C-alpha cells in the first residue's frame, strides 16, 4: 500500500498508527510544502490530477487498484479489512458517534492551531476544551477502549488527538485517570510500541508550516 | 412509539435526516428548537438532558433504547434501519465512506463562508475564494454520478440525501453552480419527484429557510 500526505502528523497520523498496528506493508509517502510566505504546494498540485482518484486529495491510500481518499473513509477501509469497526451493534454505534465527535474535537483544535490570533484565543480554548475532554472521559468510563471491549479505529484517532493536546497542556489529559490509562494501554500495544521506538515514527510537526501551533 | 428527532428550526445539519425520515415514512416526532427567539430553551434541555444523551447536542435522535447525537451517526443508523446503506459489499461501503467525507467537505466550505464572515466586505472577499474551492469538487461529484440514477447506481442511499441537501444550500448562494452539469440538475429533479419527498416539500412541515443558524452571515436570517 501507499499512504501519501504532507510531511506532518495531521490527518494521517491515526492512519499511520493503524497501518502499523495491523502490520500492513506500506510506503509512507510525504510531501513537503515550501517556506513562508508562499508555502509552495506545487509538489502536490503537479501530480494531483494525474492520480487515479475520483476526488484527489491528501491523505490518499493506494492499495493495488483501489484508491481511497477522505481520512475517515481510509480508516474504515483498513478497519474493515482487520475487523476493527466494532464487533457488536452497540460497539458499532459507539464507533459512529466517536468518529464524528472526534472530528468535531479535531476541527476546533485545528481552527485554533492555524488561527493567526492563536495567542489571544488559547485561553478561551483551554477553558472550553476541558469540558469536551471531560465528556470523552465520561463516554469511555471504565471500558478498555472507546467502543467497548474491542479496539477499534476510533481509538487511533482519539489517541492522536489526546496526545496532541498534551503538547498544548499536559494537565488536560492528566486530570482524567481513565484517559491516562487509555493512552498507556494504547502505547503498550506491541506493534505501536515498536513503531514509536523506531525512526519511522514522526514526533512532529503536528501541523503545516502556516500554523501558529505545532508547526515545528 | 414514534422516534424523536430534535434540531433547530432550520435546515442545517438536520435536513438530510429529516428527508430520510420522510422518505421512509418513519413515524417520528420533529422536535424543533427556536435558534432565534428561544435559544435558552435548548440550553435548558441540554442541561436537564431528559433523554440521557452521552454528548448532548443538536441534532439528536431517540428511538427506544437508541439515543444518538452527531448528524452522521444518526444518518448511518437511519440508513441501516431502512436499507439505505448499499448492498453490503466492500466496494459500496468504500464508495459511501468516500462520498460522505467529500460531501462533508463541501458542507464545511459553505459553513466556513457563511459563519466565518462577519460583514459584507469579508463575505464578498471570501465568496469567490470558496466558490473556486468548491467548483472542482462539484465537477468531481458530477463525474462520480455519471449517468447513474443515484450515487450508488439504481438504488437510492443515504449519501443521495446528503448530496441533495448540500447542493440546495450552495444553490441558494450560487444560482449558476450547476449550469454546466445537467446530470446534477436531473438528479435534483429526480429527488424532488420522489412521491414522499414531493409531498413533504409541499407540506408545512418542510423548512425552506433558514439554512443556517442566526450567527451565519448568509442563510441565517
Interface residues (C-beta under 8 A of the other chain):
Chain A: X54 X55 X66 X68 X69 X70 X71 X72 X73 X76 X77 X80 X93 X96 X97 X99 X100 X101 X104 X135 X138 X139
Chain B: X54 X55 X66 X68 X69 X70 X71 X72 X73 X76 X77 X90 X93 X94 X97 X98 X100 X101 X102 X105 X137 X140 X143 X144
